Amino acid sequence: MSVVVLAVLVCAVVVGKVLADRSADAAASARAEQVAVLLDGSRPEEFLSLNAGATAAGSAPSRLAGAAEPESVVAGSQLAFLRFQPDGWWSAFAERCVVAEVRDSGVGVRVEKLACTRVAPP
């Protein structure tokens, strides 16, 4: 009897992990698309003063304000590195972080299978 209960519990954990991974992938991909649209045309220097930039109409920080608050921002004149933590029920089981790199040459957005605190800036 206890073997059957253990087998059911193991199966439930495996199914939960698979569902969490699928949900995490879908939510992180959707968030990455949203961030890519919001940051399109941005320049690194816009993020040097994030709070001040949030009040400048049309700036990248103002587009992010309220729509996709970054978890953290590391900004310089050549690169702005932003991390966004997607939300969801799956977050305890499947870590994901949306990472954006804003350079003069363009914006790159990717999803890392790590917690945002573990994704190091370049």
VEXLOBA-292434 format. One record per atom (N, C-alpha, C): residue in one letter; x, y, z. Coordinates in steps of 0.001 Angstrom, whole numbers, plus 500000, padded with zeros to 6 digits. Layout:
REM VEXLOBA-292434
AXYZ
...
***
This chain:
REM VEXLOBA-292434
M500817498797500000
M500000500000500000
M500855501258500000
S501878501301500853
S502724502494500913
S503519502691499621
V503815501599498918
V504518501704497640
V503618502383496611
V502353502055496619
V501396502655495690
V501257504151495989
V501130504510497249
V501016505919497639
V502264506680497224
L503429506089497451
L504686506726497053
L504761506913495546
A504335505900494800
A504335505983493335
A503401507086492845
V502239507195493454
V501283508247493084
V501872509625493386
L502511509771494539
L503132511050494897
L504253511423493936
V505076510464493578
V506166510723492630
V505601511138491275
C504574510447490818
C503931510807489551
C503328512208489612
A502707512545490729
A502117513880490887
A503193514961490830
V504327514709491452
V505425515682491428
V505962515837490010
V506135514744489298
V506639514797487918
V505657515546487024
V504380515238487133
V503365515933486332
V503343517418486681
G503431517738487970
G503463519146488396
G504660519883487824
K505815519244487811
K507029519868487272
K506903520101485768
V506362519129485050
V506167519276483601
V505192520415483312
L504085520454484045
L503113521541483857
L503720522896484208
A504510522949485274
A505154524200485677
A506128524668484614
D506914523753484045
D507863524130482991
D507148524664481756
R506076524002481356
R505311524472480187
R504706525849480441
S504139526013481604
S503534527297481951
S504593528388482032
A505736528058482613
A506833529023482731
A507346529429481359
D507504528471480466
D507971528788479117
D506998529713478393
A505706529416478511
A504695530242477841
A504655531651478425
A504662531760479755
A504599533074480402
A505863533889480125
A507014533245480180
A508272533965479938
A508372534404478484
S507932533579477556
S507959533963476139
S507034535149475877
A505850535125476483
A504918536248476325
A505506537527476909
R506130537408478076
R506744538585478709
R507913539096477874
A508704538194477288
A509827538588476441
A509343539363475218
E508243538912474609
E507677539633473459
E507205541020473871
Q506562541114475034
Q506088542407475538
Q507259543348475763
V508315542860476396
V509493543675476677
V510156544114475383
A510263543218474405
A510880543563473122
A510122544706472434
V508805544655472485
V507990545721471878
V508192547035472636
L508181546981473972
L508329548198474779
L509708548837474623
L510731548025474405
L512090548552474310
L512536548846472883
D511702548520471913
D512077548740470516
D512463550200470280
G513632550406469709
G514110551756469426
G514782552448470600
S514965551753471705
S515596552347472893
S517101552472472703
R517685553365473497
R519132553562473515
R519623553386474947
P520843552891475137
P521353552635476489
P521312553853477404
E521629555022476874
E521702556214477733
E520350556615478325
E519259556128477750
E517939556416478309
E517771555816479705
F518577554815480028
F518430554111481298
F519435554557482353
L520275555551482032
L521255556027482999
L520585556632484220
S519457557265484020
S518692557823485128
S517260557327484995
L517034556113485447
L515762555426485213
L514569556179485788
N514646556628487020
N513507557312487642
N513183558626486949
A514206559385486584
A513962560642485875
A513413560367484483
G513920559308483841
G513467558969482494
G512034558502482456
A511534557979483569
A510157557480483608
A509143558601483465
T509557559829483727
T508638560965483593
T508769561673482244
A509776561293481448
A509966561909480125
A509074561195479113
A508117561911478573
A507167561323477632
A507882560694476440
G507490559462476127
G508039558777474969
G509355558050475201
S509974558231476363
S511249557560476631
S511003556082476932
A512049555282476786
A511926553847477075
A511497553598478522
P512093554292479515
P511633554068480897
P510161554420481106
S509656555433480408
S508242555783480562
S507346554712479955
R507804554063478887
R507020552977478289
R507001551764479210
L508076551552479962
L508134550421480884
L507305550650482143
A507209551900482575
A506530552226483832
A505102551698483828
G504834550805484739
G503497550245484872
G503220549072483966
A503869548990482805
A503600547905481866
A504496546702482127
A505753546962482414
A506702545858482632
A507827546362483508
E507558546471484792
E508579546972485712
E509790546044485730
P510990546594485506
P512179545743485561
P512518545349486994
E513034544148487140
E513513543656488436
E514788544394488812
S515653544593487824
S516895545331488057
S517396545898486741
V518160546980486854
V518723547654485685
V520174547983485989
V521056547595485072
V522460547992485135
V522696548771483851
A522959550070483981
A523028550914482786
A524356551630482677
G524834551709481466
G526024552488481128
G525780553160479790
S526768553851479287
S526575554563478024
S526586553623476824
Q527165552436476962
Q527240551476475861
Q526201550362475938
L525730550082477173
L524824548956477372
L523907549207478561
A522627548910478366
A521680548855479486
A521233547404479584
F521398546818480760
F521082545424481006
F519902545370481976
L518776544848481528
L517560544837482331
L517096543401482551
R516623543140483766
R516081541820484102
R514626541990484532
F513765541119484006
F512337541133484315
F511952539762484839
Q511289539724485996
Q510866538460486593
Q509412538199486218
P509143537193485390
P507742536876485085
P507038536329486327
D505739536567486421
D504951536096487557
D504128534887487154
G503876534006488116
G502991532874487859
G503042531865488976
W502066530968488978
W501983529938490003
W503191529012489960
W503795528899488802
W504893527979488554
W506225528467489100
S506298529713489558
S507590530322489905
S508365529575490984
A507695528839491846
A508403528074492874
A509029526800492300
F508555526353491145
F509010525097490564
F509922525275489351
A509800526403488642
A510525526590487385
A510977528048487281
E512240528284487552
E512758529656487516
E512898530134486075
R512524531383485854
R512693532013484546
R513009533483484775
C513765534061483867
C514076535486483895
C514135535990482464
V513467537101482203
V513538537746480893
V514649538777480975
V515617538660480075
V516795539518480082
V516800540347478805
A516993541655478960
A517073542554477811
A518410543275477827
E519050543334476675
E520275544102476502
E520010545175475454
V520121546427475885
V519895547561474990
V521254548132474625
R521566548095473352
R522821548652472829
R522479549631471718
D523448550414471307
D523216551323470190
D522847550560468920
S523338549333468792
S523070548522467607
S521701547844467635
G521026547883468778
G519701547281468859
G519404546689470221
V518225546104470315
V517752545513471562
V517671543999471390
G518242543288472353
G518138541832472365
G517415541390473626
V516428540515473462
V515654540010474602
V515708538482474548
R516004537875475704
R516060536417475784
R515479535959477121
V515193534668477209
V514688534074478442
V515765533148478990
E516116533347480252
E517079532499480942
E516325531565481885
K516773530333481996
K516156529382482934
K516884529464484272
L516901530684484812
L517505530990486101
L516668532055486785
A516809532162488097
A516200533291488798
A516948534562488396
C516247535678488349
C516875536930487914
C518091537306488753
T518075536973490026
T519213537312490881
T520454536512490504
R520296535422489782
R521423534585489385
R521932534874487974
V521245535769487234
V521681536124485887
V522610537321486007
A523891537097485709
A524900538152485861
A524917539068484634
P525145540361484868
P525282541280483729
P526532540932482915
P526524541249481636
P527701540968480799
P528895541830481175
***
